[in-house]
Amino acid sequence: MVQSQSDIDWVIEKGPFAPYVALIYLESFTSEVLERFHASGGRVSGVILLKRNQSIEGSSYSPDYECPNRGYGMTLEVFFLLPHVHVT
C-alpha cells in the first residue's frame, strides 16, 4: 500500500522483490506519481487505484474460479462442429 512519498521511494528504489503492483488511493495518484512509476525501470508493473470508504457489494462481485475463463472454453467436440472445420 503506497500512502506516502517514502512508500513510493521504497517501491522504486529499495524493495527487494520487484516488480510490484502498487496499491494507491485515488486522491494520492498524480501524474508525478505515475511518471515515477513509469520511469522505475520495470520495478512497478501496474497500479491498482483504491477509493476510500467504498464497499463492494457481494452480489455484484465476480466469483474467483481456478480457471479464469471457466464457461468460455471450447472442447474439441464443439470445435469440430464449427462450419469452418473440415476433417479429412
N, C-alpha and C positions, 0 to 999 in steps of 0.2 A: 504494500500500500504506500503510494507516494503521497506524502502530506506536507512536505517541506522541501526547501532548497537542498538541505543536506541529504534527504532521501534521493533526490534526483542525482546529486553528485555521487552517492554510493552506487546507484544502479549503473551510471555511466562510467565511473572510474574504478570502483573497488570491488564490486560484487563478484564473488568467485565462481558463480555458476551461470554465466551468460550463455545464450541470450535470454533476456527477460521479456515478459509481457507486463507492462506497468498498469497498475490499478490506480486511477486518479479521479478525484472528484471533478465534476464538470466545471465548477467555478474556479478551479485551480489550473485548468487546462487552457493554456495560452499559445499563441503562435511561437513565442520564445521557447516554451517547454517542448513543443512539437519539433522545432528546429534542432534543439539539443538532442532529443531522442534520435532524430533522423541522422545527425552528424556523429552519432556514437560509434560508428564503425561496425554496426551489426549487433551491438550489445543489447539494444532494445528492438525486438522483432514485432511488437504490437502494443496496442494501448486499449484498455477497457475503461470506458468512462462510466462513472457512477453518479447517480443523482441522489442527494441527501433526502432522507425522510420519504422515500418511495418504497412501497411494499409491492411484492409480486403476488398476485392472486394465484392460488393453486390451480384453479380451473383453466386459466389461460396460459399456463406454463407448459411447455412441451416436455414429454417424457424423455428420460435418458435410457436409451437402449444400448446393448453391446454393439450392435451393428447400426451405424447412423442412418443407413438407407433402408432399414427394415421395411418391407412392404412395397419397395420400389425397385427391387432387383428383377432380374429376368432369368428364369431357369432355361435349360437347354430345350425342354419340351415346348415352352412358349416361343423361344427364339425360332425354332424350325417351323412353327405355324405361321410366321410372318410371310407376307406375299413376296418379298424380295429375296427370300432364302430358297435356293434350289439345291436339292440333294441329288447328286448323280451317282 
